[in-house]
Amino acid sequence: MVKFLVFAVPLVLVASAASAQQGRDACTRDASRFCRAHLSEGDQVVLACLKQNRARLSKACQQTLIDHGQ
């Protein structure tokens, strides 16, 4: 059982990191387009900006926000 956990935990961490990177990739263009003034203010400010512009976002970025509970 311990061997399984030692193997499974890194896989979950890698999958989580990959998911986060895909989400960031899906919204990069939208963030640059709609939230350029806020890019240097941190992720939470950019996320708030994206949420304010939700109707104007690409389908991929909208889906990413939904997938991450936003």
N, C-alpha and C positions, 0 to 999 in steps of 0.2 A: 504494500500500500504506500509506503514512504517513497519508494522508487517512482511510482506513478505520479505522486504529487510533485516530486522534484522535477519531473519531466513536463507535467501539465502546466504548472504555474508559469514558466517562461513562455510557453505557447500562448497562454491567455494574455500575457503582457505584450507580446509581439503583435497579436491580433488587435488589441486595444490601441496600440500606437499606430498601426496601419490604418485603422478606422479613423482615428483623429486626423491623420495626414490626408486621407481622402476627403474628409469634411472640409479641411482647410483648403485643399485644392479646388473643391467644388465651389467655394465662395470667394476665392481670391480675386477673380475679375470683378465680381459684384462689389466686394469691399473697396477695391480701387475706384470703381465707378461711382458708387453712391456714398462712400464713407471716407474718402481720401483725407478730409480735414481731421479725421479722428484716428488715423492709423498709428500715430505715435503715442496715443493715449492709453494703449493697452487693450487686451483681448475683450474685456468686459464692456468697454465703451464701444468697440467695434461691433460686438454682438448686439448691443442695444440699438445701434444704428441700423444694422441689418434687419433687426426685427421691426423697426419703424418703417423700413422700406420693403417689407415682405412682399407686397403686391407687385413690386417692380423687379424682384430677384429672378434669376434663372430658375428653371424647374429643378435642376440639380441642387442648387443651394437651398431652395425651399424645402426639398426633400431631406437634405442633410439636417436642417434645423428641426424638422419634424422628428427625424430618427434620433436626435439627441435631446428630445423633450423640450424643445424651444418653440 
